[in-house]
Amino acid sequence: MQYHLSANNARRMAFLQLPRDARAAFEAVGYRDKLDAVDEGIRRNAEFVDLVIQDPVFADMLLDDGGAGTHAAEHGGHGHSHDHGHDHAHGGHGHGHGHHAAPAAKGKPTQAERDLNQDKVRSTLRSFARDWSAEGSAERAAAYNPILRALEAYFPPDKREGVKVLVPGCGLGRLAMEIAALGFESQGNEFSTFMLIASNFVLNQSTHPNAHVLFPWLHSFSNHLTTGDNLLRSVLIPDVVPADILEGRPEGAFSLVAGDFEEVYGPQHWGDGSGGGTDEANNADQRGRWGAVVTCFFIDTARNVLNYLKIIHTILADGGVWINLGGCAAGARLTVPGPLLWHFENSPTPSAKGEVGSIELSLDEVKELARMVGFEIKEEKMVRSTYTGVPDSMLEHVYNVS
């Protein structure tokens, strides 16, 4: 909280240093009141963050120079990126998901690391709004509905029982939950420590709709039409209670696995191809295990997208389908991946596995690479979608995805 209060106080100091007539003019349009309202919104957000991190399973993650609390805990998640530092674990109790927390690295974080972590807090708040508020319904409709409709078309209701659907990069889990509600056995996979903490809260601890208020968009003063309706706009989460949506579904119909996609589902978990092998990390041979793999804003998180393509192709069952943001394909086939906002482009920081840099491809190159792996592109459709966008913003980043 103090980090963001300090940033807002810097605005206040800039205001107070203005000549008297300028201060009077800005005060007349409500600028001082706006700063005070933002302070209050920051405090309300901090109260929410404290609630999210109360689960003791995450205590080690939130250690910051020997202590934990609101200031240390503002190490949020990012819906369309990945941080590194969480052991994978199999989720396995009812509709919730378990987590095994990796100990936090020792030593005081640098200022750059603190800045990055605070950015992830803000991203997590926006992800709550995207996945679990009424205000996020338009974004969910644009990105999730085409995927859900494709799944429904490929697997009629009488064909869904026992069909396992994997959702890598599931973020806060809304899409994976919606898939489970359709009658599939849905498993989300997420690598971001911050997203895992947040998803644990909303999926496992929600008991009433609209129980929590947060202010996702008050950390930037730019491109707002109005202060009250835009900058200070609040949202209530969750818009639905996951347990209510999944009522009647059998135990195990929805789970979440924490860990790196390549490590959890990659070659080390392919066994001998019989489908009967087991491993400690994910309790099953992954080869041919999945009737469908669903990816949404995920493919461009790869440093080497070829690894992703090979893994998805291998873990799909015969006649399986890969659905990516609104298209579908059958039997070792796919829709083309999109968007392609390569997350590690020009990144000088090696991955936890020692990978340096990344390979960035254009869409046509990704499609050709997929064909080489063995996919058949069955259907392509372009969809326009935002990602954690600000409602009614004067500036929109719109993805033209396939």
Secondary structure, DSSP 8 states (H G I E B T S, - for coil): -HHHHHHHHHHHHHHHTS-HHHHHHHHHTTHHHHHHHHHHHHHHHHHHHHHHTT-GGGGGGG-BTTB-SHHHH-----TTS-------B---STTS---------SS---HHHHHHHHHHHHHHHHHHHHHHSGGGHHHHHHHTHHHHHHHHHHS-GGG-TT-EEEEET-TTSHHHHHHHHTTSEEEEEE--HHHHHHHHHHHHS--STT-EEE-TTTT--TT-S-IIIIIT--EEE-SS-HHHHTTT--TTSEEEEES-HHHHHSGGG-TTSSS----TTTSS--TT-EEEEEESS-GGG-SSHHHHHHHHHHHEEEEEEEEETTB---SSEE--------TTTT--S--TT---S-----HHHHHHHHHHHT-EE-----EEE-SS--TT-SS---EEE-
